[in-house]
Amino acid sequence: MSDPVLDILNKNNIKFIVSGRDYLIKCLNPEHEDNNPSFRIDRVNGVAHCFSCGFKTNIFKHFGIFTNPIPIRIFSLKQKLLALKASVEQELPNGHTPWTKPFRGISSQTLKHFKAFYTNQVEKLQDRIIFPISDITNRTKVFVGRHTLSNGNPRYLNYPSGVELPLFPSYLEKPEKTLILVEGIFDMLNLYDKGLHNVVCCFGTNTLQKSTKEKLLPFRAQGVTHIYILFDGDEAGEKAGKQLKPVLEQDEFIVEIIKLPEGVDPGELDQTDVTSIKEYITK
């Protein structure tokens, strides 16, 4: 991917020095005679600041270029994706034990893949199957635990509470052009377990309304252009899908809603159903 800031500097014959994540040039303030270059330009977003005279601007606006910010942010996220292997994941709670058996129709292999575990050392997390939820930097932000009893209350618990949940998983195992968006973590696990590996959950129908660009940029950086909304087959799921579709389309995705029968959610689909969906989106 091209470097839009570097393109501007070269086009305007501006000499520069690379300094960390910045380009260092002579100040663009006409009232400042900058003999010792002190004007720093962020190489990703174009924000510029002279640490000598205090002059601030944005390199794109300064040269009258009203660029689409999406490619710039993708450029930044690609740098983060490259650093994933070097990042360090936060430690799991003390005394945790890997989950080794199937749960609610999900194979032990899939649960192991998503690092499911249980613990008796944290009172709030007892009697739960727990998943570490990581962000795009591969750092665990929160643990989501589902009660193992059908009448357990609350059914789902986030630890610690109050943390904004990213999409899960936060990036795909390999580049894909299509992405399937579901509501809940067990919706995602069921589809993944049955062969659909380009599926992510948004932890509820309203979490993407205010932060679609930020949460979907990692997938755009991986090549996703087409999003399938596969929400629960009830009135709330249908309404949420219709509200979300134009929001995603504003972010330049091609969006399609897959409607499920009344009362059916993706976590209940059997192998035949999932295979049919896979064949459909592959076409």
Beta strands, then each sheet from edge to edge (+ up, - down):
strand 1: 17-19
strand 2: 22-25
strand 3: 39-42
strand 4: 47-50
strand 5: 56-58
strand 6: 96-98
strand 7: 117-119
strand 8: 128-134
strand 9: 140-147
strand 10: 156-159
strand 11: 178-182
strand 12: 199-201
strand 13: 226-229
strand 14: 254-257
sheet 1: 1+ 2- 3+ 4- 5+
sheet 2: 6+ 7-
sheet 3: 8+ 9- 10+
sheet 4: 12+ 11+ 13+ 14+
end
